[in-house]
Amino acid sequence: MKKAALVMGIIFLILTFTGGGYVLINHGQVNAGYAVIPGLWTMICFGYYRK
C-alpha cells in the first residue's frame, strides 16, 4: 500500500507542475485549481507514505 501511495504521489506531483505550467502559459486567465487540486493530493499521498 505504501508503494502505491508513493507512485500516486509522484503522478500527482507531475500533474501539479503541469497544471502550474498551464496556468502560467495562459497568463493566469485559467483556474488555478489545475495546480492546486493535484498539489493537495500530492501532500496527502506523500503524508501517507511517510507515515
PyMOL commands that set and color helices and strands:
alter all, ss='L'
color gray80, all
select helices_A, chain A and resi 2-25+33-50
alter helices_A, ss='H'
color red, helices_A
deselect
rebuild
show_as cartoon
